[in-house]
Amino acid sequence: MDSFKKMVLSPALQLIFCCAALLPVGGRALGQDSGSQQPRPRFVFDGENPRVHDPVMAKEGDTWYIFGSGVQEMSSKDMKTWQLEQAPAINFEWVKKYVPGYRGGAWAPDIIWHQGKWHMFCSPSAFGINTSVILHLTRSTLDPSSPEEWKDCGEIIHSTTDDDWNAIDANVIVDKKGTPWMDFGSFWDGIQLVKLKKDMSGVDGEPRTIARRYGTKRTDLVNPTSKYAGTNAIEGPFIYKHGRWYYLFVSWDYCCRGDLSSYKVVVGRSRKVEGPYLDKDGVDMAKGGGTLVAFNNALYNASGHNSAYTIDGKDWYLSHAYEREGGVSRLILREIKWVRGWPTIDL
């Protein structure tokens, strides 16, 4: 079976601006007790222009599935018209020991097929503080009609106020040697990379920073009350292998502010999944490098939190962007064009 990945939102330092965007858009949100009352959708789902945040995609059989923060789930037979599905319903009471005041839900899912089952990763977190945890779920099928539940496999990694990174926005990739790696992070000291155990049940090492907005580390960036609060605006990593290169996509600046959002996607590449990831000018992303891939056009503003896939011989870019009229986040699904080994996107 083809291995496709990623479900997955935005950072701790975006505070109240994210709140409205992360409310469930249909069905139950991941983390909501299956016995609780199903919230009523507050909008009419548009299958040809769906509303979504942080979309990622996977294929099983003849059906494509997109997941987004919330966690929203939808399916399609043709990648053009989408149907809203019942979102997974899991009760993570144990999360409260890592995220004080946790009341359900999860951000930034990712998904990958590995060792005969689907693995899902997502992140309960809190606004403005890096008390976060990346969860691990498994299931043998993505079929919403299956009676099989997602199995709660516990935490992969968590962050506290003593850490200089934030355990959110997970993305998992398996390298050519069969070793799984997780890239993650939002604000604080930027994007982290850590090796996982072969069965993806936990980490096998310590995280290290592979992408920042700045050329040198500023220790005061980890303090959300400092005068630099929010200035290391980088998040939503996604590593995609194309040819001999691994490409690291990240989002710079701010989501979740409607038509005032300033998200933009930049990229660097490396021969090894461990990096270093250099941009088109040869600047290491750990030192502030990044080549612009997508930003806005006449209809949409602030494309961001993307994923990338090879599907039936074509390469695809997936993200959300905000309508200039009204600021609603919509699905962006575009074919990637390659220019001298670098991806370009026509929004």
C-alpha positions as CSV (number, residue, x, y, z in Angstrom):
1,M,0.0,0.0,0.0
2,D,1.2,3.5,-0.8
3,S,2.4,5.4,2.2
4,F,0.9,8.9,2.4
5,K,1.1,11.1,5.4
6,K,0.1,14.1,7.4
7,M,-2.8,15.4,9.3
8,V,-2.2,18.4,11.1
9,L,-2.6,23.5,13.5
10,S,-0.7,26.3,14.6
11,P,1.3,27.6,17.5
12,A,1.1,28.4,21.0
13,L,1.9,32.0,20.6
14,Q,-1.0,32.8,18.4
15,L,-3.2,33.1,21.4
16,I,-6.8,34.1,21.0
17,F,-6.6,34.5,17.2
18,C,-6.6,30.7,16.8
19,C,-9.6,30.0,19.0
20,A,-12.4,30.4,16.4
21,A,-10.4,28.5,13.7
22,L,-10.0,25.4,15.9
23,L,-13.6,24.9,16.9
24,P,-15.0,21.6,15.4
25,V,-16.4,22.0,12.0
26,G,-18.5,18.9,11.9
27,G,-18.9,15.6,13.9
28,R,-17.0,15.2,17.1
29,A,-13.6,16.7,17.7
30,L,-10.8,14.3,18.4
31,G,-10.4,14.1,22.1
32,Q,-14.1,14.6,22.8
33,D,-15.8,11.8,24.8
34,S,-17.8,9.6,22.4
35,G,-20.7,9.7,24.9
36,S,-20.9,13.5,24.8
37,Q,-23.4,15.4,22.7
38,Q,-22.4,16.0,19.1
39,P,-22.0,19.8,18.5
40,R,-24.1,21.3,15.7
41,P,-22.1,22.4,12.7
42,R,-22.2,26.2,12.4
43,F,-21.9,26.4,8.7
44,V,-23.0,24.6,5.6
45,F,-20.3,22.3,4.3
46,D,-19.2,23.1,0.8
47,G,-17.9,19.9,-0.8
48,E,-16.3,21.6,-3.7
49,N,-14.6,24.4,-1.7
50,P,-14.3,22.9,1.8
51,R,-13.4,24.9,4.9
52,V,-10.3,23.3,6.6
53,H,-7.3,24.2,8.7
54,D,-3.9,22.4,8.4
55,P,-5.0,19.8,5.9
56,V,-3.1,16.5,5.4
57,M,-4.1,13.6,3.1
58,A,-4.0,9.8,2.9
59,K,-5.4,7.3,0.4
60,E,-6.9,3.9,1.2
61,G,-8.4,1.8,-1.7
62,D,-10.1,4.2,-4.1
63,T,-10.8,6.8,-1.5
64,W,-8.9,9.9,-0.5
65,Y,-9.1,11.3,3.0
66,I,-8.2,14.8,4.3
67,F,-7.8,15.5,7.9
68,G,-7.4,18.9,9.6
69,S,-7.2,20.5,13.0
70,G,-10.3,19.9,15.0
71,V,-9.8,17.0,14.0
72,Q,-11.9,17.3,10.9
73,E,-12.2,14.4,8.4
74,M,-13.5,14.3,4.9
75,S,-13.4,11.9,2.0
76,S,-13.4,11.9,-1.8
77,K,-13.3,9.5,-4.8
78,D,-11.9,12.1,-7.2
79,M,-10.1,14.7,-5.1
80,K,-12.6,17.3,-6.4
81,T,-15.8,16.8,-4.4
82,W,-15.4,16.1,-0.7
83,Q,-17.8,14.6,1.9
84,L,-17.6,15.5,5.6
85,E,-17.1,12.4,7.7
86,Q,-17.6,11.7,11.4
87,A,-14.4,12.7,13.2
88,P,-12.7,10.2,15.5
89,A,-14.0,10.4,19.1
90,I,-11.4,9.7,21.8
91,N,-11.4,10.6,25.4
92,F,-7.9,11.7,26.5
93,E,-8.3,12.4,30.2
94,W,-4.7,11.5,30.8
95,V,-3.6,14.6,28.8
96,K,-4.5,16.9,31.7
97,K,-1.3,16.0,33.5
98,Y,0.6,17.7,30.6
99,V,-1.9,20.3,29.6
100,P,-3.6,21.9,32.6
101,G,-7.2,22.9,31.9
102,Y,-7.4,20.6,28.9
103,R,-11.1,20.3,27.8
104,G,-10.9,18.1,24.7
105,G,-9.9,18.4,21.1
106,A,-6.5,18.2,19.4
107,W,-4.5,20.2,16.9
108,A,-2.3,19.4,13.9
109,P,-2.9,15.7,13.0
110,D,-0.5,13.7,10.8
111,I,-1.0,10.3,9.4
112,I,1.2,7.6,7.9
113,W,0.9,3.9,6.9
114,H,3.6,1.9,8.6
115,Q,4.1,-1.8,9.5
116,G,0.6,-2.8,8.5
117,K,-1.5,0.0,10.1
118,W,-2.2,3.6,10.1
119,H,-0.5,5.8,12.7
120,M,-2.0,9.2,13.6
121,F,-0.2,11.9,15.5
122,C,-1.9,15.0,17.0
123,S,-1.3,17.6,19.7
124,P,-3.5,18.8,22.6
125,S,-1.9,22.1,23.6
126,A,-2.6,25.5,25.2
127,F,-2.5,29.0,23.8
128,G,0.5,31.1,24.7
129,I,2.4,28.4,26.6
130,N,4.4,25.3,25.5
131,T,2.6,22.8,27.7
132,S,1.9,20.4,24.9
133,V,1.9,16.7,24.1
134,I,2.0,14.8,20.8
135,L,-0.3,11.8,20.9
136,H,-0.1,8.5,19.0
137,L,-3.1,6.6,17.7
138,T,-3.3,3.5,15.5
139,R,-6.0,1.8,13.3
140,S,-6.0,-0.8,10.6
141,T,-8.4,1.2,8.3
142,L,-9.5,4.7,7.5
143,D,-13.0,3.6,6.5
144,P,-15.4,5.7,8.6
145,S,-18.0,2.9,8.5
146,S,-15.7,0.4,10.2
147,P,-16.6,-0.4,13.8
148,E,-12.9,-0.4,14.7
149,E,-11.9,2.4,17.0
150,W,-8.7,4.3,17.0
151,K,-6.4,2.8,19.6
152,D,-4.9,5.3,22.1
153,C,-1.2,4.5,22.2
154,G,-0.3,7.3,24.6
155,E,2.3,10.1,24.2
156,I,5.2,10.3,21.8
157,I,6.8,13.4,23.4
158,H,5.6,16.3,25.6
159,S,7.0,19.8,26.3
160,T,6.9,21.8,29.5
161,T,7.8,25.4,30.4
162,D,11.3,24.1,31.1
163,D,11.8,23.2,27.4
164,D,12.8,25.7,24.7
165,W,10.6,23.9,22.1
166,N,6.9,23.2,21.7
167,A,5.5,19.6,21.2
168,I,3.0,20.4,18.5
169,D,2.6,20.2,14.7
170,A,4.0,16.7,14.3
171,N,5.0,15.3,10.9
172,V,6.5,11.8,10.5
173,I,8.6,10.5,7.6
174,V,10.4,7.1,7.1
175,D,13.8,7.5,5.4
176,K,15.2,5.2,2.8
177,K,16.7,2.9,5.5
178,G,13.3,2.4,7.1
179,T,14.0,4.7,10.1
180,P,11.0,6.9,11.1
181,W,11.7,10.5,12.0
182,M,9.4,13.1,13.5
183,D,9.7,16.8,12.8
184,F,7.6,19.2,14.9
185,G,7.6,22.6,16.6
186,S,6.0,26.0,16.8
187,F,7.6,29.3,17.8
188,W,9.9,29.0,20.8
189,D,13.3,27.8,19.3
190,G,11.6,26.6,16.1
191,I,11.3,23.3,14.3
192,Q,12.7,20.2,15.9
193,L,13.7,16.8,14.5
194,V,13.9,13.5,16.5
195,K,14.3,9.9,15.6
196,L,11.5,7.6,16.5
197,K,11.5,3.9,17.5
198,K,11.0,1.5,14.6
199,D,7.4,0.9,15.6
200,M,6.8,4.7,16.1
201,S,5.9,4.1,19.8
202,G,8.2,6.7,21.1
203,V,11.3,8.8,20.5
204,D,14.8,7.3,20.1
205,G,17.0,10.3,21.0
206,E,16.8,14.0,21.8
207,P,15.2,16.7,19.6
208,R,17.4,19.2,17.9
209,T,16.5,22.4,16.0
210,I,16.6,22.2,12.2
211,A,14.8,25.5,11.3
212,R,14.4,29.0,12.8
213,R,13.5,32.4,11.6
214,Y,16.8,33.8,12.8
215,G,20.5,33.1,12.2
216,T,21.3,32.7,15.9
217,K,19.3,31.4,18.8
218,R,17.8,34.0,21.1
219,T,17.1,32.5,24.5
220,D,14.5,35.1,25.3
221,L,12.4,33.8,22.4
222,V,11.3,30.9,24.6
223,N,9.7,33.3,27.1
224,P,6.2,34.3,25.8
225,T,6.2,37.3,28.1
226,S,9.4,38.8,26.7
227,K,9.6,41.8,24.4
228,Y,10.3,39.3,21.6
229,A,7.2,37.2,22.2
230,G,6.0,35.6,19.0
231,T,8.9,36.9,16.9
232,N,10.2,33.4,16.0
233,A,7.0,32.8,14.0
234,I,7.8,29.4,12.4
235,E,5.7,26.2,12.6
236,G,3.8,23.5,10.6
237,P,6.8,21.5,9.3
238,F,6.5,18.9,6.6
239,I,9.3,16.8,5.1
240,Y,8.6,15.5,1.6
241,K,11.0,13.3,-0.4
242,H,11.2,14.0,-4.1
243,G,13.9,12.3,-6.2
244,R,17.2,12.4,-4.3
245,W,16.2,15.3,-2.1
246,Y,14.3,15.7,1.2
247,Y,12.4,19.0,1.2
248,L,11.5,20.7,4.5
249,F,8.4,22.9,4.2
250,V,7.6,25.3,7.0
251,S,5.1,28.2,7.6
252,W,6.4,31.6,8.6
253,D,4.4,34.3,10.3
254,Y,0.8,34.2,11.5
255,C,-2.3,32.2,10.8
256,C,-5.8,32.4,12.2
257,R,-6.5,36.1,11.7
258,G,-8.8,35.8,8.8
259,D,-8.0,38.1,5.9
260,L,-5.3,39.7,8.2
261,S,-3.3,36.5,8.3
262,S,0.3,36.6,7.1
263,Y,1.2,32.9,6.7
264,K,3.6,32.0,4.0
265,V,5.3,28.7,3.1
266,V,9.1,28.5,2.6
267,V,11.3,25.5,1.8
268,G,14.8,24.1,2.0
269,R,16.3,20.8,0.9
270,S,18.8,18.2,2.0
271,R,20.2,14.9,0.7
272,K,19.6,13.5,4.2
273,V,16.5,13.6,6.3
274,E,18.6,14.8,9.2
275,G,19.6,17.9,7.3
276,P,21.0,20.5,7.1
277,Y,18.2,22.0,5.0
278,L,19.5,24.7,2.7
279,D,17.5,27.2,0.8
280,K,18.0,28.2,-2.9
281,D,20.7,30.6,-1.8
282,G,22.5,28.0,0.3
283,V,21.4,29.4,3.7
284,D,20.8,26.8,6.4
285,M,17.1,26.9,7.6
286,A,18.5,26.5,11.1
287,K,20.1,29.9,10.6
288,G,17.1,31.7,9.2
289,G,17.1,30.3,5.6
290,G,14.0,29.6,3.5
291,T,12.9,30.0,-0.1
292,L,9.4,31.3,-0.6
293,V,7.0,28.7,-2.2
294,A,3.5,30.1,-1.7
295,F,1.8,33.2,-0.1
296,N,-1.2,34.8,-1.7
297,N,-3.1,35.8,-4.8
298,A,-6.1,37.9,-5.8
299,L,-8.6,35.5,-4.1
300,Y,-6.7,34.0,-1.2
301,N,-4.3,35.4,1.5
302,A,-1.8,33.6,3.6
303,S,-1.4,30.0,2.3
304,G,0.2,28.0,5.0
305,H,0.6,24.8,7.1
306,N,1.0,22.7,4.0
307,S,1.7,19.1,3.2
308,A,3.0,17.5,-0.1
309,Y,2.4,14.1,-1.8
310,T,3.1,12.2,-5.0
311,I,-0.2,10.8,-6.4
312,D,-0.4,8.8,-9.6
313,G,2.8,10.3,-11.0
314,K,1.9,13.9,-10.1
315,D,3.2,16.0,-7.2
316,W,0.6,17.9,-5.1
317,Y,0.7,20.7,-2.6
318,L,-2.0,20.8,0.1
319,S,-2.6,23.7,2.5
320,H,-5.2,26.1,3.7
321,A,-5.5,29.8,2.8
322,Y,-7.9,32.6,3.8
323,E,-10.5,34.1,1.5
324,R,-9.9,37.8,1.0
325,E,-13.7,38.3,1.2
326,G,-14.6,37.2,4.7
327,G,-11.3,35.5,5.8
328,V,-12.7,31.9,5.9
329,S,-9.9,29.2,5.6
330,R,-10.3,27.1,2.5
331,L,-8.6,24.0,1.1
332,I,-5.8,24.7,-1.4
333,L,-4.9,21.6,-3.5
334,R,-2.5,22.4,-6.4
335,E,-0.1,20.5,-8.6
336,I,3.6,21.3,-7.8
337,K,5.7,22.6,-10.6
338,W,9.5,22.0,-10.5
339,V,12.0,24.6,-11.6
340,R,15.6,23.5,-11.5
341,G,14.9,21.2,-8.6
342,W,12.8,23.6,-6.6
343,P,9.0,23.5,-6.0
344,T,6.7,26.3,-7.2
345,I,3.0,26.7,-6.6
346,D,0.4,28.7,-8.5
347,L,-2.3,29.5,-6.1
